[in-house]
Amino acid sequence: MKKYSYVGIAFIILIFGIYAVPKIVAKFQTPELVTIGKVPSFEFTNQDNVSISNSFYKDKVYVIEFFFTTCPTICPKMNENMVRIQNEYYGNIDFGIASFSINPEYDTPEILKAYAKSHNATLKNWNFLTGDKDAIYNLANKGLALYAGENSDAEGGFEHSGMFALVDKKGNIRSRLDKLGNPIAFYDGLEPKSVQMIKEDIAVLLKE
């Protein structure tokens, strides 16, 4: 009698392990993504000379960066990593990228189109955006808190954050929490570990 009881208990434990443990593990592996704020309304011109506003990204998960095409420092690495993100979700119509030039007077749609081509930015929903400089700086510094500014002493004449902002389908800026439970807010576009994190978190938001 006891023999059968032990077998029954062992069977129950086995079944629990098969069905419950993977779910528990998955729960702990899936990062919690909190809301940091809302992306303000914007409207600029992309590399195809088409007007792009927030409505373009409605119901899409997308990544925002600020850069300029003649940047001699961090931009090449940022966009190299952005291409890696592009390739991860290539063909997914619910994913996009928005790259805002902080030197719009030089970065015309024609310049941006050539830049996109030379950097293998072929994702249909990747817009390289230019327009009114004050509006772009206001979006960066006040709207998103991603620093961008002119600095004659900086290489290239401009300086800006190397961080990426992750935006959900409702236009909210989202991020995971650090080990202390605080929002990281943005993802470092220069660090492989951070780029991997944003890839993972894009997948989470695409399922929402």
Secondary structure, 3 states (H helix, E strand, C coil): CHHHHHHHHHHHHHHHHHHCHHHHHHHHHCCCEEEEEECCCCEEECCCCCEEEHHHHCCCEEEEEEECCCCCCCHHHHHHHHHHHHHHCCCCCCEEEEEEECCCCCCCHHHHHHHHHHCCCCCCCEEEEECCHHHHHHHHHHHHCCCEEECCCCHHHEEECCEEEEECCCCEEEEEECCCCCECCCEECCCHHHHHHHHHHHHHHHCC
